[in-house]
Structure formats: C-alpha cells, structure tokens
Amino acid sequence: MITKQDDLNKVCKELAQHPFITIDTEFLREKTYYPKLCLIQLSDPQKNAVAIDPLSDNINLEPLFALLCNTDVLKVFHAARQDLEIFFNLTGKVVEPFFDTQIAAMVLGYGDSVGYENLVRSATGQGVDKSSQYTDWSNRPLSEKQIHYALGDVTHLCDVYQMLKNQLDEKGRTSWVFEEEEILADPATYENNPRDMWRKVKIRSPKPKNLAVLRELAAWREERAQRKDIPRSWIMRDDTLADMASQAPRDLKGLSKIRNLPGEFSKGHKGEALLKLIEDGIKTPKHDCPVVIKKRQLSPSVMAKVDILKMLLKIQAAECGVAPKIIASTDDLETIAAEDAPDVAPLKGWRAEVFGHDALAIKDGKLAIGLKGSAITKFVISDFDKPA
C-alpha cells in the first residue's frame, strides 16, 4: 500500500521499464458527480503488484499520470471505460496506449460483455475472490484482506492478457481490438456537454418547443451538478424536468404545481431563475429547437431482409468465433437493408471481412442462405440461377 511520494516515484519508474502493466481502480460514485478515486492497483508482468492510496495527503499522482501517458508501456484494463474516464477527469488526457481485455474477449468469441471472473477461470482455472466486492473503499485504514482482494484483480489480469494476446496473435486479430478501442481513445467520449443532456431525459410530448425548454433545464442541472460535484438527481429528478418542459409554467404559481419540485425552486430567486430558463427555451427559434429522430418505419420487404441479415450474422459470428454484438447492431442491420448507400460500421474494416461483404451480397441477390442437409449455410447465386 503506497502512501508516500518517494515510494510512488520509485514504483512508477520501475513499472516504466516493462512492455505492459495491468491497472484497475476502486472508486465511489453514489454521492458525487465525478467518480471519487479511492485506490489504484498496478502490476508488472511478473505480478509484482502495488496499491496506491490517492486519498493520502502525502501523495502527488503526477508520476502515475506520466506513466499512463508513456507510449512505450501498454496499459491493460478489463472493461476500461470507467477507469479511463476517471483518469481523463483528473488529467484531461486519455491513457495511451491501452488494451481492454473485455473487448479482446468479444473479438475472440467469448460472448457479449464477458465477465472478468469467467476470463480469469479460462486463463488460470481459478475463481475470483469476491468477499470484498462491496467494500467502501474510501474508509481508512484498509485491511490486509481488502488490499489482497484489490491486488488480485491486477495479478489475475496479467494471466488474462497473456492468454488473450496469444489467441489474438494466432488468429491475426490484434488490430481488430485496437480498431474497436478507437471510441474509448477519443477524448470526446468523456466530455459531458451539458447542452446534450436533454437526450437522457424521457418526455411524453417531445415537441420541438418542449424539447427546447428541456434542453435549457437539463443543461442548468448538469452544470450545477458538476459545480457542486453531486449526482444530477440530487439537484432535480428527470420526471420533474420533463414535467416542467411539458407544462412550461410562466409564473411562480404555475411552477409550484410541478410534481416533485423541491420547495426552494418554486419561489424566490431560484424560482425566477427556472422561469427564465423556461422562457429562454420557449423563445428558441424553431430551426434551433432539438428534434427527436423517430425510428424509421420499415416495409415488410425490408423487414424480411433484416431477418435474413440476422441469420447471416449468427452464421458468421459462429464461423469466425466473434460475439455478434460487436459485429453489428439491429440498427446497423436495418440501415443496411433499407438504404441504397448505407454508411455503418459493419461495412468497414475487419467487420466488412467477416460480415459486411456477405451482407451486401445477400441484399444484392448474389448470395442466399439455406439448408444443406441439416446445416444452415450460404449459397452463391450464379447469373444462370437468378430469376428473369
């Protein structure tokens, strides 16, 4: 357990000498807007693991941040999204380079969003100790049992990474993993724009003017939650925002009738501030109002194509040993079936090789799916076989 600066400096210097390190974090988010980082676990390839205490008054994490940006050292995570977000919030930078074992497992056919315990069992034949899973990691001091549990996550991750790396090398799919990680490597993934938060609130009447009011209210709530570092729901609930956007009250009396509106916001300067936001939304020019994109209505013939594409997806995923979810979504399949020039991920990169090219061939009548004996298989349709 590292609680002193000299020890942290030494460890980071030593870890920088290795081709890869494994990382995990423990954090809390129940009472804050931003994740509260409580523990950072690191291991070298030989499973020499340490836990860094970011809550210690004697530690400055700059040496760790430098290590996370050292391009000579690969940082290995499992389900990296939240860990990467934590470090982005602290540094304004995305860890690079990194490797996500969950994504690698999906590329190798372990299933959709495969759990860490299953991967550890596959790599080591051992289970994962879950006895400290629901620890309050902000409490100090941590017990030896808690620290041992936390370090186990990064030592097991060494085995998981080596197993997956070998399988990726054998199948020539390492580049697939890094292609999938491009979204996680994009800083925009972790930037919460308050003006976009209205999209996360369900509203019964999504008319443009109502959505314009909702956008103002949701942005106000988000900025306030960020500033106070508390959950957005502690400021105001989603259903309250939706009611205000739908009813758009113009005075304090109308505002006081909004369901579940905290009393402090129905009067005085706070109430007036909300009414100003509502007024700003109402005055939004029509061309600047948000619009909810309605799900497309597909014809029976297009739906039939979608059903065939779903069957193809199952065939190709099983044949290539890749999780179907990572190849294409239902929305992707609908776009391919409905549009003349679809621009979707399954038609690009490695996905095109395992699925996209065949999907377009089926759509163009050059490929068919049928039974050969008892097995579902693909058939190339020659010009001679095509109907006149």
C-alpha positions as CSV (number, residue, x, y, z in Angstrom):
1,M,0.0,0.0,0.0
2,I,1.8,3.1,-1.2
3,T,1.1,6.2,0.8
4,K,4.3,8.2,0.4
5,Q,5.7,10.2,-2.6
6,D,9.2,8.6,-2.7
7,D,7.6,5.1,-2.9
8,L,5.3,6.2,-5.7
9,N,8.1,7.8,-7.6
10,K,10.2,4.6,-7.3
11,V,7.4,2.3,-8.3
12,C,6.4,4.3,-11.4
13,K,10.0,4.4,-12.5
14,E,10.2,0.6,-12.2
15,L,6.9,0.0,-14.0
16,A,8.0,2.2,-16.9
17,Q,10.7,-0.4,-17.7
18,H,8.1,-3.1,-18.7
19,P,6.4,-3.6,-22.0
20,F,3.0,-3.7,-20.3
21,I,1.4,-3.2,-16.9
22,T,-2.1,-4.1,-15.6
23,I,-4.3,-1.5,-14.0
24,D,-7.5,-1.4,-12.0
25,T,-9.2,1.2,-9.8
26,E,-11.7,1.2,-6.9
27,F,-14.0,4.2,-6.7
28,L,-17.3,5.5,-5.4
29,R,-19.9,7.5,-7.2
30,E,-23.1,7.3,-5.2
31,K,-22.7,10.7,-3.6
32,T,-20.7,12.6,-6.2
33,Y,-21.0,13.7,-9.9
34,Y,-17.4,12.7,-10.7
35,P,-16.1,9.3,-9.6
36,K,-14.2,9.5,-6.3
37,L,-11.0,7.6,-6.8
38,C,-10.2,5.6,-3.7
39,L,-7.5,3.1,-4.8
40,I,-5.3,2.4,-7.8
41,Q,-3.8,-1.1,-8.4
42,L,-0.9,-1.7,-10.7
43,S,1.1,-4.8,-11.6
44,D,4.1,-5.6,-13.7
45,P,4.1,-8.8,-16.0
46,Q,5.8,-10.8,-13.1
47,K,2.8,-10.0,-10.8
48,N,4.7,-7.6,-8.6
49,A,1.6,-5.6,-7.6
50,V,1.1,-2.5,-5.6
51,A,-1.9,-0.4,-4.4
52,I,-1.6,3.4,-4.5
53,D,-3.7,5.4,-2.0
54,P,-4.8,8.5,-3.8
55,L,-6.5,9.7,-0.6
56,S,-3.2,10.0,1.2
57,D,-2.2,13.6,2.0
58,N,1.4,12.7,1.2
59,I,0.9,11.7,-2.4
60,N,1.0,13.7,-5.7
61,L,-0.1,11.4,-8.6
62,E,1.9,13.2,-11.3
63,P,4.4,10.3,-11.7
64,L,1.5,7.9,-12.2
65,F,-0.1,10.3,-14.8
66,A,3.3,10.4,-16.6
67,L,3.3,6.6,-16.7
68,L,-0.2,6.5,-18.1
69,C,0.9,8.7,-21.0
70,N,4.2,6.8,-21.6
71,T,3.7,5.4,-25.1
72,D,6.4,2.7,-24.5
73,V,4.2,0.9,-21.9
74,L,0.9,-0.8,-22.8
75,K,-1.7,-0.3,-20.1
76,V,-4.0,-3.3,-19.7
77,F,-7.5,-2.9,-18.3
78,H,-10.7,-5.0,-18.1
79,A,-13.8,-3.1,-19.1
80,A,-11.8,0.1,-19.3
81,R,-14.5,2.7,-19.9
82,Q,-14.9,3.9,-16.3
83,D,-11.2,3.7,-15.4
84,L,-10.3,5.7,-18.5
85,E,-13.0,8.3,-17.6
86,I,-11.6,8.7,-14.1
87,F,-8.1,9.4,-15.4
88,F,-9.4,11.7,-18.1
89,N,-11.3,13.7,-15.4
90,L,-8.0,14.0,-13.4
91,T,-5.7,14.8,-16.3
92,G,-7.7,15.9,-19.3
93,K,-5.9,13.2,-21.3
94,V,-6.8,9.7,-22.4
95,V,-4.5,6.9,-21.3
96,E,-2.3,5.7,-24.2
97,P,-1.7,3.1,-25.4
98,F,-4.2,0.8,-23.6
99,F,-5.7,-2.6,-24.1
100,D,-9.2,-3.7,-23.0
101,T,-9.4,-7.4,-22.2
102,Q,-13.2,-7.3,-22.4
103,I,-13.1,-6.0,-26.0
104,A,-10.4,-8.6,-26.9
105,A,-12.6,-11.4,-25.4
106,M,-15.6,-10.3,-27.6
107,V,-13.4,-10.3,-30.7
108,L,-12.3,-13.8,-29.8
109,G,-15.8,-15.1,-29.3
110,Y,-16.1,-15.3,-25.6
111,G,-19.5,-13.7,-25.7
112,D,-21.1,-10.2,-25.3
113,S,-19.6,-8.2,-22.4
114,V,-17.9,-11.3,-20.9
115,G,-17.4,-11.1,-17.2
116,Y,-13.9,-10.8,-15.6
117,E,-14.4,-13.9,-13.5
118,N,-15.1,-16.1,-16.5
119,L,-11.9,-14.9,-18.2
120,V,-9.8,-15.5,-15.1
121,R,-11.2,-19.0,-14.8
122,S,-10.4,-19.6,-18.5
123,A,-6.8,-18.3,-18.1
124,T,-5.9,-19.8,-14.7
125,G,-8.5,-22.4,-13.8
126,Q,-9.1,-20.4,-10.6
127,G,-12.1,-18.4,-9.3
128,V,-12.0,-14.8,-8.2
129,D,-12.3,-13.8,-4.5
130,K,-15.5,-11.6,-4.2
131,S,-15.5,-11.3,-0.5
132,S,-14.6,-7.6,-0.5
133,Q,-16.6,-6.7,-3.7
134,Y,-18.9,-4.3,-1.9
135,T,-16.3,-2.6,0.3
136,D,-16.5,1.1,1.0
137,W,-13.0,1.9,-0.5
138,S,-13.0,5.4,1.0
139,N,-12.7,4.1,4.5
140,R,-9.3,4.1,6.0
141,P,-7.4,2.1,7.1
142,L,-8.0,-0.7,4.6
143,S,-7.5,-4.2,6.0
144,E,-4.9,-6.7,4.6
145,K,-7.8,-8.7,3.3
146,Q,-9.2,-5.8,1.3
147,I,-5.8,-4.9,-0.1
148,H,-5.2,-8.6,-1.1
149,Y,-8.6,-8.6,-2.8
150,A,-7.8,-5.4,-4.7
151,L,-4.3,-6.6,-5.9
152,G,-5.8,-9.9,-7.1
153,D,-7.6,-8.0,-9.8
154,V,-4.4,-6.9,-11.5
155,T,-2.3,-10.0,-10.9
156,H,-5.1,-12.2,-12.5
157,L,-5.3,-9.6,-15.3
158,C,-1.7,-10.5,-16.2
159,D,-2.8,-14.1,-17.0
160,V,-5.9,-13.0,-18.8
161,Y,-3.9,-10.6,-21.0
162,Q,-1.3,-13.1,-21.9
163,M,-4.0,-15.7,-22.8
164,L,-5.9,-13.3,-25.0
165,K,-2.8,-11.8,-26.6
166,N,-1.7,-15.3,-27.7
167,Q,-5.1,-16.1,-29.1
168,L,-5.2,-12.8,-30.9
169,D,-1.8,-13.4,-32.4
170,E,-2.7,-16.9,-33.6
171,K,-5.9,-15.5,-35.3
172,G,-4.3,-12.3,-36.6
173,R,-6.9,-10.2,-34.8
174,T,-4.8,-7.9,-32.6
175,S,-5.5,-4.9,-35.0
176,W,-9.3,-5.6,-34.5
177,V,-9.0,-4.9,-30.8
178,F,-7.3,-1.5,-31.3
179,E,-9.8,-0.6,-34.0
180,E,-12.6,-1.3,-31.5
181,E,-10.9,0.8,-28.9
182,E,-10.9,4.0,-31.1
183,I,-14.0,5.3,-29.4
184,L,-12.5,4.8,-26.0
185,A,-9.4,6.6,-27.1
186,D,-11.4,9.6,-28.2
187,P,-11.4,12.5,-25.6
188,A,-14.9,13.4,-26.8
189,T,-16.2,10.1,-25.2
190,Y,-15.6,11.5,-21.8
191,E,-16.7,15.1,-22.3
192,N,-20.2,15.7,-20.9
193,N,-21.6,18.6,-22.8
194,P,-24.5,20.0,-20.6
195,R,-26.3,21.1,-23.8
196,D,-26.7,17.4,-24.8
197,M,-28.0,16.1,-21.5
198,W,-31.7,16.6,-22.6
199,R,-31.3,13.5,-24.7
200,K,-31.1,11.3,-21.5
201,V,-34.5,12.6,-20.1
202,K,-37.7,10.8,-21.3
203,I,-40.5,13.2,-22.1
204,R,-44.1,12.2,-23.0
205,S,-44.6,15.0,-25.5
206,P,-41.3,15.5,-27.5
207,K,-42.5,18.6,-29.4
208,P,-39.6,20.9,-30.5
209,K,-40.6,23.7,-28.1
210,N,-40.9,21.3,-25.2
211,L,-37.5,19.9,-26.1
212,A,-36.0,23.4,-26.3
213,V,-37.2,24.0,-22.7
214,L,-35.9,20.7,-21.6
215,R,-32.5,21.4,-23.1
216,E,-32.2,24.6,-21.1
217,L,-33.3,22.9,-17.8
218,A,-31.2,19.8,-18.3
219,A,-28.1,21.9,-19.1
220,W,-28.7,24.0,-16.0
221,R,-29.0,20.9,-13.8
222,E,-25.8,19.4,-15.3
223,E,-23.7,22.5,-14.8
224,R,-25.0,22.8,-11.2
225,A,-24.2,19.1,-10.5
226,Q,-20.8,19.4,-12.0
227,R,-20.1,22.6,-10.0
228,K,-21.3,21.1,-6.7
229,D,-19.9,17.6,-7.5
230,I,-23.1,15.8,-6.6
231,P,-25.4,13.4,-8.5
232,R,-27.6,15.2,-11.0
233,S,-30.7,13.6,-9.5
234,W,-29.8,15.3,-6.2
235,I,-30.4,18.6,-8.0
236,M,-33.7,17.6,-9.6
237,R,-35.2,14.4,-10.8
238,D,-35.7,13.5,-14.5
239,D,-39.5,13.4,-14.2
240,T,-39.5,16.9,-12.7
241,L,-37.5,18.3,-15.6
242,A,-39.9,16.5,-18.0
243,D,-43.0,17.9,-16.3
244,M,-41.6,21.5,-16.4
245,A,-40.7,21.1,-20.1
246,S,-44.1,19.8,-20.9
247,Q,-46.1,22.3,-18.9
248,A,-43.7,25.3,-19.3
249,P,-45.2,27.3,-16.4
250,R,-44.8,31.1,-16.9
251,D,-45.1,32.2,-13.2
252,L,-44.2,31.0,-9.7
253,K,-47.8,29.8,-9.1
254,G,-47.6,27.5,-12.1
255,L,-44.1,26.4,-11.1
256,S,-45.3,25.4,-7.6
257,K,-47.7,22.9,-9.2
258,I,-44.8,20.9,-10.8
259,R,-44.6,17.4,-9.4
260,N,-41.7,16.7,-7.0
261,L,-40.2,20.2,-7.5
262,P,-38.1,20.9,-4.4
263,G,-39.7,23.8,-2.5
264,E,-36.6,26.0,-2.7
265,F,-37.0,26.1,-6.5
266,S,-40.7,27.1,-6.6
267,K,-40.2,30.6,-5.1
268,G,-37.7,33.4,-4.7
269,H,-34.7,34.0,-6.9
270,K,-34.3,30.2,-7.6
271,G,-37.8,30.0,-8.9
272,E,-37.3,33.1,-11.0
273,A,-34.1,31.5,-12.4
274,L,-36.1,28.5,-13.5
275,L,-38.8,30.6,-15.1
276,K,-36.0,32.4,-17.1
277,L,-34.7,29.1,-18.4
278,I,-38.2,28.1,-19.4
279,E,-38.7,31.4,-21.2
280,D,-35.4,31.0,-23.0
281,G,-36.5,27.6,-24.2
282,I,-39.9,28.9,-25.4
283,K,-38.2,31.8,-27.3
284,T,-35.8,29.4,-29.1
285,P,-36.3,29.8,-32.9
286,K,-37.9,26.8,-34.5
287,H,-34.9,26.0,-36.6
288,D,-32.7,25.8,-33.4
289,C,-35.1,23.6,-31.4
290,P,-34.0,20.0,-30.7
291,V,-35.7,17.2,-32.6
292,V,-36.1,13.6,-31.6
293,I,-35.2,11.4,-34.6
294,K,-38.0,8.9,-34.9
295,K,-37.3,5.3,-35.5
296,R,-37.8,4.5,-39.2
297,Q,-40.8,2.6,-40.3
298,L,-39.7,-0.4,-42.3
299,S,-41.7,-2.0,-45.0
300,P,-42.5,-5.8,-44.9
301,S,-39.9,-6.4,-47.6
302,V,-37.2,-4.6,-45.8
303,M,-38.0,-6.4,-42.5
304,A,-37.7,-9.7,-44.4
305,K,-34.2,-8.6,-45.4
306,V,-33.4,-7.7,-41.8
307,D,-34.4,-11.2,-40.7
308,I,-32.1,-12.7,-43.3
309,L,-29.2,-10.5,-42.2
310,K,-29.8,-11.5,-38.6
311,M,-29.4,-15.1,-39.7
312,L,-26.3,-14.3,-41.6
313,L,-24.9,-12.5,-38.6
314,K,-25.4,-15.6,-36.4
315,I,-23.7,-17.8,-39.0
316,Q,-20.7,-15.5,-39.5
317,A,-20.3,-14.9,-35.8
318,A,-20.2,-18.6,-35.0
319,E,-18.0,-19.4,-38.0
320,C,-15.4,-16.7,-37.1
321,G,-15.7,-17.0,-33.3
322,V,-16.7,-13.4,-32.7
323,A,-19.5,-12.1,-30.5
324,P,-22.4,-11.0,-32.7
325,K,-22.9,-7.8,-30.7
326,I,-19.5,-6.4,-31.6
327,I,-20.1,-7.1,-35.4
328,A,-23.4,-5.4,-35.9
329,S,-26.4,-4.0,-34.0
330,T,-30.1,-4.3,-35.1
331,D,-30.0,-0.6,-36.1
332,D,-27.0,-1.4,-38.4
333,L,-28.8,-4.3,-40.0
334,E,-31.9,-2.1,-40.6
335,T,-29.8,0.6,-42.2
336,I,-28.1,-2.0,-44.5
337,A,-31.4,-3.4,-45.5
338,A,-33.2,-0.1,-46.0
339,E,-30.6,2.3,-47.6
340,D,-29.0,2.3,-51.0
341,A,-25.7,3.5,-49.7
342,P,-25.5,2.6,-46.0
343,D,-22.7,4.1,-44.0
344,V,-22.3,1.8,-41.0
345,A,-19.5,0.2,-39.1
346,P,-20.3,-3.4,-40.2
347,L,-19.4,-2.4,-43.8
348,K,-15.9,-1.2,-42.8
349,G,-12.6,-2.7,-41.6
350,W,-12.5,-6.2,-40.2
351,R,-16.3,-6.3,-39.8
352,A,-16.6,-6.0,-43.6
353,E,-14.4,-9.0,-44.0
354,V,-16.4,-11.2,-41.6
355,F,-19.9,-9.9,-42.3
356,G,-20.3,-6.7,-44.4
357,H,-19.3,-8.0,-47.8
358,D,-21.6,-11.0,-47.5
359,A,-24.4,-8.8,-46.1
360,L,-24.3,-6.6,-49.3
361,A,-24.1,-9.8,-51.5
362,I,-27.3,-11.1,-49.9
363,K,-29.0,-7.7,-50.3
364,D,-28.0,-7.6,-54.0
365,G,-29.2,-11.2,-54.6
366,K,-25.7,-12.6,-55.1
367,L,-25.8,-14.8,-52.0
368,A,-28.5,-16.8,-50.3
369,I,-29.0,-18.7,-47.1
370,G,-30.5,-22.1,-47.0
371,L,-30.2,-25.7,-45.6
372,K,-27.6,-28.1,-46.7
373,G,-28.7,-31.3,-45.1
374,S,-29.4,-30.2,-41.5
375,A,-26.9,-27.3,-41.5
376,I,-27.7,-23.7,-42.3
377,T,-25.3,-22.5,-44.9
378,K,-24.6,-19.8,-47.6
379,F,-25.1,-20.4,-51.4
380,V,-23.6,-18.2,-54.2
381,I,-26.3,-17.5,-56.7
382,S,-25.0,-17.6,-60.3
383,D,-26.4,-15.5,-63.1
384,F,-28.0,-18.6,-64.5
385,D,-29.9,-19.3,-61.3
386,K,-31.3,-15.8,-61.0
387,P,-35.0,-15.4,-61.8
388,A,-35.7,-13.5,-65.0
